[in-house]
Amino acid sequence: MTKELRRLSILMLLMFVALFASTSVIQVVQAESLASNSRNTRALYDSYEVQRGSIIASGAAIASSIPSDDVFSWQRIYVDADMWAPVTGYINPALGSSTGIEQAMNQALSGTAGSQFLTRVERILTGQPPRGSNVELTLDADIQRAAYDALGDLQGAVIAIEPATGRILAMVTSPSYDTNALASHDTDAVNSAYDLLDADPTHPLFNRAIAGDLNPPGSTFKLVVASAALASGDYTPLSSLPNPAVYQLPQSTNVVYNASGGACGGGDTVTIADALRLSCNIPFAELAVQLGDDVIRQEAEKYGFNSAFTMPLVSTASSYPRGLDDPQTALSGFGQGRVTATPLQMAMVSAGIANGGMVMNPRMVDQVIAPDLSVQQTFEDTEYGRALDADIAAELVSMMVANVSDGAASGARMDGVEVGGKTGTAENGDDQPYTLWFTGFAPAVNPEVAVAVVVEDGGGQGQSGSGNTIAAPIAKKVMEAVLGK
């Protein structure tokens, strides 16, 4: 071989290697980003020809595709659409819009994820039509149904989590909507349906379990304040606080009362444990000022406050602001003022306490399953971080059990099961209905579920309802569904 021919051969080899490398980068490394690029209309048109994978809960499809007689080839349909709407969301190829798991897991469902490259090649070589993969959720259909039925027509949300894993077992919001109406290929009908939902003052498109307009957590936040106090080493459950019937906020003329209108039980002082059991505001306002806003914020952040979570749905971050003055810090002691939270966040507080002080990252997907039923991707449990030492967490567990067995959270009692919990009845202004809360777990030993419930608009009772009478019984029904009661 001549020198010139050798040089030409080497050059052609290098060009071939460069071409192979660039196509490999495009088809494998960049596949997901290119597929998700809104300007990639080719990917959009190609997706019309693909039978989208199913979304599966408890072994059954809650979202699937059937043949359609229009240009889009496949019509997406949803089972028990209102119940699953905050989970599945919807996808509409006619409008190029999607929400929920449909959006968050789109690449897996449409078969365009980088991990599915070899599967796509195999189906091309064997002449099989393209198909997306199935997404198997952590959510349990029976628990979802129990939460949906328990919440009923009330405006609010329910979420249930496995404390030891972070797996979400149920996610319900009300009012909800029919995802099938927004998945239709009739663009005029879809736009009309969407406009009605968007204009509805009750915001049915909000996923109140993890987002929307966040509410003050009320007395459920006392768990975080108690956690901060015990973790500081300066307090125990039996530490005493002053017990007045009226408390004037520091540097302010405003006053705070307990829900009872009087002192927190008898005596000039009250223990932290009894103040939590009786859900008294004044002792926790005093305790919050003693601790300071920095200490409380740092403790709140150990449970996930001020952080958004990708499950893969993305939550709105619950908020404990920086730089609160003493009056605002006092109000934060019982979950008022500028503190806001999602039900997800308050479920994570209960789950972290129940799980020996370890807070797990929440997740909604177990695995992605290929059309040939092979497992393409699995999702593992991960730790968010330690909020409390195990011995201190055990003290808080005992305090929360007392809340239910002999305290202000009696609405969550279950025969033969020790339940830990905390109620909240948050104020929203002088004439505004209360926001009603419950968060807790069951059983107290080796807990299987942590639940948070929020009921907005006073549960239809204005300022007459309470977290114990309205929110706690809802959580009870969800916990019973988990435990088979």
C-alpha positions in Angstrom: 0.0 0.0 0.0 1.4 3.4 -1.0 1.9 6.1 1.5 -0.8 8.3 0.0 -3.3 5.4 0.0 -2.5 4.6 3.7 -3.1 8.3 4.6 -6.4 8.3 2.8 -7.4 5.1 4.5 -6.6 6.5 7.9 -8.5 9.7 7.1 -11.6 7.8 6.1 -11.3 5.6 9.2 -11.2 8.7 11.4 -14.1 10.2 9.6 -16.1 7.0 10.1 -15.2 7.0 13.8 -16.2 10.6 14.1 -19.5 10.0 12.3 -20.2 6.9 14.5 -19.4 8.9 17.7 -21.6 11.8 16.7 -24.6 9.7 15.8 -24.2 7.7 19.0 -24.2 10.9 21.0 -27.3 12.2 19.2 -29.2 8.9 19.4 -28.2 7.9 22.9 -26.7 10.7 25.1 -28.9 13.5 23.7 -32.0 11.5 22.9 -33.9 12.5 25.9 -33.2 16.2 25.7 -33.9 16.3 21.9 -37.2 14.3 22.4 -38.3 16.8 25.0 -37.4 19.9 23.1 -40.6 21.8 22.3 -39.2 22.8 18.9 -38.7 19.2 17.8 -42.0 18.8 15.9 -40.6 15.6 14.3 -40.7 14.0 17.7 -44.2 15.2 18.2 -45.4 13.8 14.9 -43.6 10.5 15.5 -45.2 10.2 18.9 -48.7 10.1 17.2 -47.8 6.7 15.7 -46.6 5.2 19.0 -49.0 3.3 21.2 -48.3 5.1 24.5 -47.5 2.9 27.5 -50.0 2.5 30.4 -49.8 4.0 33.8 -50.4 1.2 36.3 -51.5 1.1 39.9 -52.1 -2.1 41.9 -51.5 -4.1 38.7 -54.2 -2.4 36.6 -54.0 0.3 34.0 -55.5 3.6 35.1 -54.3 5.3 31.9 -54.0 3.6 28.5 -54.2 4.2 24.8 -56.8 2.8 22.3 -56.9 3.2 18.5 -58.5 6.4 17.2 -59.8 7.2 13.7 -58.0 10.5 13.3 -54.5 11.7 12.5 -53.3 11.1 16.1 -53.7 7.3 15.8 -54.3 6.7 19.5 -56.7 8.1 22.1 -55.7 8.3 25.7 -58.4 7.1 28.2 -58.4 7.2 32.0 -60.2 5.0 34.5 -61.8 6.6 37.5 -60.6 9.9 36.1 -61.6 12.2 38.8 -60.0 10.0 41.5 -56.7 9.7 39.7 -56.5 13.2 38.1 -53.8 14.6 40.5 -51.7 11.6 39.8 -52.0 10.8 36.1 -52.7 14.3 34.8 -53.6 14.2 31.1 -51.9 14.3 27.7 -53.4 15.9 24.6 -51.5 15.5 21.3 -53.9 17.8 19.6 -52.9 20.7 21.8 -49.4 19.5 22.7 -50.1 19.7 26.4 -49.7 17.4 29.3 -49.6 17.3 33.1 -49.0 14.9 36.0 -47.3 11.6 35.4 -48.1 11.9 31.7 -45.8 14.8 31.6 -43.2 13.8 34.2 -42.7 10.3 32.7 -43.4 11.2 29.1 -40.2 9.8 27.7 -40.7 6.4 29.2 -44.4 6.3 28.3 -43.7 7.5 24.7 -40.7 5.1 24.3 -38.2 8.0 23.6 -36.1 7.7 26.8 -32.4 7.0 26.3 -32.7 3.8 28.3 -35.2 2.5 25.7 -32.8 2.9 22.7 -32.0 -0.8 22.3 -35.7 -1.7 22.6 -36.6 0.7 19.8 -33.8 -0.8 17.6 -35.0 -4.3 18.4 -38.6 -3.5 17.4 -37.5 -1.9 14.2 -35.4 -4.9 13.2 -38.2 -7.4 14.1 -40.8 -5.3 12.3 -42.9 -4.7 15.4 -44.8 -1.4 15.7 -43.3 1.1 18.1 -44.7 1.1 21.7 -44.0 3.1 24.8 -43.2 1.5 28.1 -45.5 1.1 31.1 -45.0 3.1 34.3 -45.8 1.2 37.5 -46.8 3.5 40.4 -46.3 3.1 44.1 -49.9 4.1 44.7 -52.3 1.5 46.0 -55.8 1.6 44.3 -57.7 0.5 47.4 -56.0 3.2 49.6 -56.6 5.8 46.9 -60.2 4.8 46.8 -60.5 5.0 50.6 -58.9 8.5 50.6 -61.1 9.7 47.7 -64.3 8.5 49.3 -63.4 9.8 52.8 -62.6 13.3 51.4 -65.8 13.3 49.4 -67.1 16.7 48.3 -65.0 18.6 50.8 -62.4 21.0 49.4 -58.9 19.8 50.3 -56.4 16.9 49.9 -55.2 13.7 51.3 -51.8 12.1 51.0 -50.4 8.8 52.5 -46.8 7.7 52.7 -44.9 4.6 53.8 -42.6 6.1 56.5 -39.7 3.6 56.0 -39.5 4.1 52.2 -41.1 7.3 51.2 -43.4 5.5 48.7 -46.6 7.4 48.2 -49.6 5.2 48.7 -52.4 7.7 48.0 -52.7 11.2 46.6 -56.2 12.7 46.4 -57.4 16.3 45.8 -60.9 17.8 45.7 -62.6 19.3 43.8 -61.1 17.3 40.9 -61.9 17.0 37.2 -62.4 14.5 34.4 -59.0 14.0 32.6 -60.8 12.3 29.7 -62.4 15.7 28.8 -59.0 17.3 28.5 -57.5 14.4 26.5 -60.1 14.5 23.7 -58.9 15.3 20.2 -61.8 17.7 19.7 -59.8 20.9 20.3 -62.9 23.2 20.6 -64.4 20.9 23.3 -61.1 20.6 25.2 -60.6 24.4 25.2 -64.1 25.0 26.4 -63.7 22.4 29.2 -60.3 23.8 30.2 -61.6 27.4 30.3 -64.4 26.4 32.6 -62.1 24.5 35.0 -59.5 27.4 34.9 -62.2 30.0 35.8 -63.7 27.9 38.6 -62.9 29.7 41.9 -62.4 26.4 43.7 -59.4 25.6 41.4 -60.1 22.0 40.5 -56.9 21.9 38.4 -54.8 22.5 41.5 -53.1 19.4 43.0 -53.7 20.5 46.6 -51.7 17.5 48.0 -48.4 18.9 46.8 -49.0 22.4 45.3 -51.7 25.0 44.7 -52.3 27.9 47.1 -50.5 26.7 50.3 -52.2 26.9 53.7 -50.9 27.7 57.1 -50.4 24.3 58.9 -51.9 25.4 62.2 -51.2 23.3 65.2 -49.7 20.4 63.2 -46.6 22.6 63.0 -46.3 22.3 66.8 -44.6 18.9 66.0 -41.7 20.8 64.3 -41.4 23.2 67.3 -41.5 20.3 69.8 -38.9 18.5 67.6 -36.6 21.6 67.7 -37.0 21.9 71.4 -36.2 18.3 72.2 -33.3 18.2 69.7 -31.7 21.3 71.3 -31.0 19.3 74.4 -32.4 22.1 76.6 -35.9 20.7 76.9 -37.6 17.4 77.6 -41.3 16.4 77.2 -41.6 17.3 80.9 -40.1 20.7 80.7 -42.5 23.4 82.0 -43.7 26.6 80.3 -45.7 29.5 81.8 -49.4 28.9 81.5 -51.4 32.1 81.2 -54.8 32.3 79.7 -53.8 35.3 77.5 -50.4 36.0 75.9 -49.4 39.3 74.5 -47.1 38.9 71.5 -43.6 40.4 72.0 -43.2 44.0 70.8 -46.9 44.1 70.0 -50.3 44.9 71.4 -51.8 41.8 69.8 -52.8 38.9 72.0 -53.0 35.1 71.6 -55.5 32.8 73.2 -55.7 29.0 73.5 -58.6 27.4 71.6 -60.3 26.7 75.0 -60.3 30.4 75.8 -58.5 29.7 79.1 -55.3 28.3 80.4 -53.8 25.0 79.2 -55.2 22.8 81.9 -54.7 23.6 85.6 -51.7 25.1 87.2 -49.4 28.0 86.6 -47.2 26.0 84.3 -47.7 23.2 81.7 -45.3 20.7 80.3 -44.5 20.5 76.6 -46.0 17.1 76.4 -49.4 18.3 77.9 -49.3 21.4 75.8 -49.0 19.3 72.7 -51.6 16.8 73.9 -54.1 19.5 74.6 -53.0 21.5 71.5 -52.5 24.8 73.4 -51.3 27.8 71.5 -49.8 30.0 74.2 -47.2 27.6 75.5 -45.9 26.9 71.9 -45.8 30.6 71.1 -43.7 31.1 74.3 -41.5 28.1 73.3 -41.0 29.4 69.8 -39.8 32.7 71.1 -37.4 31.0 73.5 -36.0 28.8 70.7 -35.8 31.6 68.1 -36.7 31.6 64.4 -33.3 30.3 63.2 -33.5 27.2 65.4 -37.1 26.5 64.3 -36.3 27.1 60.6 -33.3 24.8 60.7 -35.4 22.1 62.3 -38.2 22.6 59.7 -35.7 22.3 56.9 -34.6 18.9 58.3 -38.1 17.7 57.5 -38.1 19.3 54.0 -39.4 22.8 54.5 -38.1 25.3 51.9 -37.3 22.4 49.5 -39.2 21.2 46.5 -39.4 17.4 45.8 -39.4 15.6 42.5 -41.4 12.4 42.8 -41.4 12.7 39.7 -44.2 15.2 40.1 -42.7 18.4 41.5 -44.0 19.8 44.8 -44.2 23.4 45.8 -41.8 24.1 48.6 -43.4 24.6 52.0 -42.2 27.7 53.6 -40.6 28.8 56.9 -39.2 32.2 56.0 -35.9 33.6 57.2 -35.6 36.6 59.5 -38.9 36.4 61.3 -39.3 39.0 64.1 -40.4 37.8 67.6 -44.1 38.4 67.0 -44.0 36.4 63.8 -41.9 33.7 65.5 -44.4 33.4 68.3 -47.2 32.9 65.7 -45.1 30.3 63.9 -45.1 28.3 67.2 -48.6 27.2 66.4 -48.4 27.2 62.6 -49.8 30.7 61.9 -48.3 33.9 60.5 -46.0 33.4 57.5 -45.6 29.6 57.7 -47.2 27.6 54.9 -47.2 23.9 54.1 -48.5 21.2 51.7 -50.1 18.0 52.9 -47.0 16.2 51.5 -44.8 18.2 53.8 -46.8 17.5 56.9 -47.0 13.8 56.0 -43.2 13.9 55.8 -43.0 15.4 59.3 -45.1 12.6 60.8 -43.3 9.9 58.7 -39.9 11.2 59.8 -40.9 11.1 63.4 -42.5 7.6 63.0 -39.4 6.4 61.1 -37.0 6.9 64.1 -36.1 10.4 63.0 -35.1 9.6 59.4 -36.9 11.5 56.7 -37.2 9.7 53.3 -37.6 11.3 49.9 -41.1 10.9 48.6 -41.5 8.9 45.4 -44.5 7.8 43.2 -42.9 5.3 40.7 -41.6 1.8 41.4 -40.5 0.8 37.9 -40.7 1.2 34.1 -41.7 -1.9 32.3 -41.0 -2.6 28.6 -43.6 -3.8 26.1 -42.1 -7.3 26.4 -42.6 -7.0 30.2 -38.9 -6.8 31.1 -38.0 -4.2 33.7 -36.2 -1.3 32.1 -35.8 0.9 35.2 -36.3 0.7 38.9 -36.6 3.5 41.5 -35.0 3.0 44.9 -35.8 4.4 48.3 -33.5 7.4 49.2 -33.0 9.3 52.4 -33.6 13.0 52.6 -31.8 13.2 55.9 -32.0 12.7 59.7 -34.3 15.1 61.5 -34.0 13.6 65.0 -32.0 11.0 66.9 -33.9 7.8 67.3 -34.4 8.2 71.1 -35.8 11.7 70.7 -38.1 10.6 67.9 -39.4 7.9 70.3 -40.3 10.6 72.8 -42.2 12.5 70.1 -44.0 9.2 69.0 -45.2 8.8 72.6 -46.4 12.4 72.7 -48.3 11.9 69.4 -49.9 8.7 70.6 -51.1 10.5 73.7 -52.6 13.2 71.5 -54.9 10.5 69.9 -55.5 8.3 73.0 -56.2 11.1 75.5 -55.9 14.4 73.8 -57.1 16.8 71.0 -56.7 14.2 68.2 -59.2 11.7 69.5 -61.0 11.6 66.1 -58.2 9.4 64.7 -58.6 6.6 67.4 -58.7 3.1 66.0 -59.8 0.0 68.0 -56.8 -2.2 68.8 -54.2 0.1 67.1 -52.0 2.7 68.7 -52.2 5.8 66.4 -50.0 8.8 66.7 -51.3 12.2 65.4 -51.7 15.9 65.6 -54.6 18.1 64.6 -54.6 21.7 63.4 -57.3 24.3 63.0 -55.6 27.2 61.2 -57.0 30.7 61.1 -57.2 32.7 57.8 -58.5 36.1 59.0 -61.3 37.4 61.2 -64.2 36.4 59.1 -62.6 33.6 57.0 -63.4 29.9 57.4 -60.7 27.9 59.1 -58.3 25.4 57.4 -58.5 22.0 59.1 -55.6 19.6 59.4 -54.6 16.2 60.6 -51.2 14.5 60.3 -50.3 11.2 61.9 -49.2 7.6 61.5 -50.2 4.0 62.4 -49.4 1.8 64.1 -47.1 3.4 66.6 -44.6 0.5 66.5 -43.3 -0.4 63.0 -45.6 2.2 61.3 -47.0 1.2 57.9 -48.5 4.6 56.9 -48.2 8.3 57.6 -51.1 10.5 56.5 -51.8 14.2 56.1 -55.2 15.7 55.5 -56.1 19.3 54.8 -59.7 20.5 54.5 -60.2 24.0 53.2 -63.1 26.4 53.5 -63.8 25.2 57.0 -65.2 22.0 55.7 -68.4 24.0 54.9 -68.7 24.9 58.6 -67.0 28.3 58.6 -65.2 28.7 61.9 -67.2 26.0 63.6 -65.4 22.9 62.4 -62.1 21.6 63.7 -59.3 19.4 62.6 -60.3 16.8 65.1 -63.9 16.5 64.0 -63.4 16.8 60.2 -59.8 16.0 59.1 -58.9 13.3 61.7 -61.8 11.0 60.8 -60.7 11.2 57.1 -57.2 10.2 58.0 -58.6 7.4 60.2 -60.4 5.8 57.2 -57.2 5.9 55.1 -55.1 4.3 57.9 -57.8 1.6 58.3 -57.6 0.9 54.6 -53.8 0.4 54.9 -54.1 -1.8 57.9 -57.0 -3.8 56.6 -59.3 -2.7 59.4 
